[in-house]
């Protein structure tokens, strides 16, 4: 049965399959349904022989401070409701986490390159999805962050080990431990992103890049991706991150951090 898309939209431009986060009205907040829709979209484009490149982007919203928002990440109110599931059925909660991690790992293992186009703030779980892509293009309005530390949590979808592979141990610790923003120019210097474009030209220039890559040999692109994935990926990475995320999310600090965020007050951590 076909899945009805409510969080994302799909389109095609020649031999490029485009996945768009399409809920700017809720700042493209990510829920479990978003991951399910993303998984289904990837399967559709993976099986389409005409598609050579998959491009992930967003219809950005604009914050009160006039910052463009790619996605604010996971819906914390949804997480607040799931604390009962964590306490009553931790095995089921772990199963859900592993399903999400499996999806992001599959993004790295399908043969078709996945390019992320980011032209706003990408926070938490949104940044973790982007890190699972093969290549990142940004506008000068882009910023990245893993802010879970601020609510007593850690990234739980593979963000730590993917960031570690990209920028090294000490820089990863500093960024994850502080929860600070990574502006576009710094992301370029760190080697996280491939190109920066002026925000006014981003849509045009990012599609030009995708079209240029789509002219290459599909087989060669797939083999390059497979070689990199096999050399850098280890199945144990997700296991470690899921295990420690469950420890974090089951803690009193996490309950306090999420409650404080929802109540718009400073957290009182142990």
Secondary structure, 3 states (H helix, E strand, C coil): CCCCCCCEEEEEECCEEEEEECCHHHCCCECHHHHHHHHHHHHHHHHCCCCCEEEEEECCEECCCCCEEEECCECHHHHHHHHHHHHHCHHHHHHHHHHHHHHHHHHHHCCCEEEEEECCEEECHHHHHHHCCCEEEEECCCEEECCHHHHCCCCCCCHHHHHHHHHCHHHHHHHHHHCCCEEHHHHHHHCCCCEEECHHHHHHHHHHHHHHHHCCCHHHHHHHHHHHHHHHCCHHHHHHHHHHHHHHHCCHHHHHHHHHHHHCCCCCCC
